[in-house]
Amino acid sequence: MEAFIVSFRRGAKTQDERYIILEVDGISSDGEAARLIGRRVVWRSPNGSFEVRGKIIRVHGKRGRVIARLRKPLPGQALGTKVLIL
């Protein structure tokens, strides 16, 4: 299953690159998204040399988006790229 990185988790003046908001293909409600909590995610750099792993920790909103916590922070170029959900 694949998802797109929509944004980092943000505050008014801060941004945390270890937490990402994901939009999952085919999921459009918070009930469907809740079933993904606990699943692992993997982001790979475009050239394949760098990999970051994490886990989906909670639902974000009512439209089926989820928040994942990663082991290492992502670069800003990762926004809009794909993540694999294992």
Buried (B, 14 or more C-beta within 10 A) or exposed (E): EEBBBEBBBEEEEEEEBBBBBBBBEEBEEBEEBBEBBEEEBEBBBEEEEEEBBBBBEEBBEEEBBBBBBBEEBBEEEBBEEEBEBE
